[in-house]
Amino acid sequence: MTAININSNKAHAALEKCRVLKEYSLFIDAVRAHEKEEGGTAFILELEEQTVRAIAEE
């Protein structure tokens, strides 16, 4: 089994071949950036709440 680093700054070829994987990588970058800012915990809690709500609506 081969593991790959999908962090957007690593520019792995898989990120260019798979749009969903690239979008996920960018999403994680955004979450990490907000987490470092003041109020990052509130952002994470809001994100979790919105995610649960979005899943429940499907």
C-alpha positions in Angstrom: 0.0 0.0 0.0 1.3 3.4 -0.9 0.4 6.5 1.1 0.5 9.9 -0.5 0.6 13.4 1.0 -2.4 15.3 -0.4 -1.6 18.6 1.3 -2.1 21.2 -1.3 1.4 22.6 -0.9 2.8 19.2 -1.9 1.2 19.4 -5.4 0.8 15.7 -5.8 -0.3 14.6 -9.3 -3.4 12.9 -7.7 -4.7 16.4 -6.8 -4.7 17.4 -10.5 -6.3 14.2 -11.6 -9.1 14.2 -8.9 -11.1 17.4 -8.5 -12.8 16.2 -5.3 -9.5 15.3 -3.7 -8.1 18.7 -4.6 -11.1 20.5 -3.2 -10.9 18.5 0.0 -7.2 19.4 0.3 -8.0 23.1 -0.1 -10.9 22.8 2.4 -8.5 21.3 5.0 -6.0 24.2 4.3 -8.8 26.7 5.0 -9.9 24.9 8.2 -6.3 24.9 9.5 -5.8 28.6 8.7 -9.0 29.5 10.6 -8.1 27.3 13.4 -4.9 29.3 14.0 -6.8 32.6 14.0 -8.3 34.0 17.2 -11.7 32.4 17.6 -10.7 29.4 15.7 -12.5 27.1 18.1 -15.7 28.9 17.4 -15.2 28.4 13.7 -14.6 24.7 14.1 -17.7 24.3 16.2 -19.8 26.3 13.6 -18.3 24.2 10.8 -19.2 20.9 12.6 -22.8 22.2 13.2 -23.3 23.2 9.6 -21.9 19.9 8.4 -24.3 17.9 10.6 -27.2 20.1 9.4 -26.2 19.6 5.7 -26.0 15.8 6.1 -29.4 15.7 7.9 -31.0 17.7 5.0 -30.0 15.1 2.4 
